[in-house]
Amino acid sequence: MISFAPGLNTVAVTIQTAIAPVFLLAGIGAILNVLAGRLSRIIDRTRALEALHPRSTGPEHDRHVWELRILDRRISLTNAAISLCVASAVAVCVVVALLFVARIVDLRIGYAVAILFIVAMAMLTTGLLLFLLEVRVSLKAIHVRADLLEHQRK
């Protein structure tokens, strides 16, 4: 009787090979958790300012518009970062699946797996750079305005 089922040793070796990408998935999950939390806080602040916007006038109105523009940019950056990190996670999942398929069916797709992993890392890196950019943009809105700071009089 001929068996096409993979041997236990084949599966065990493939699992060992897939361990690193699986840990990477856990890390991407943690990053996505941080990004989703930031996006939630950005949206909450946007809604609060949108409620104040129609009732404001003068410098206060200008400040609301300025901050809403920053929040809009932050939403775009965070959304792009989330999209790239999710795409990276999906690519890593495909890498893991391909590792098993290649081992079971004896496919020689090492280059394809390597390229897909490199693409996953490039997407993750770009997502992290967008996250860094979003943090930098957020600092613009966090700084205390000079007119509110009461410097010591000489």
Secondary structure, 3 states (H helix, E strand, C coil): CCCCCCCHHHHHHHHHHHHHHHHHHHHHHHHHHHHHHHHHHHHHHHHHHHHHHHHCCHHHHHHHHHHHHHHHHHHHHHHHHHHHHHHHHHHHHHHHHHHHHHHHHCCCCHHHHHHHHHHHHHHHHHHHHHHHHHHHHHHHHHCCCHHHCCCCCC
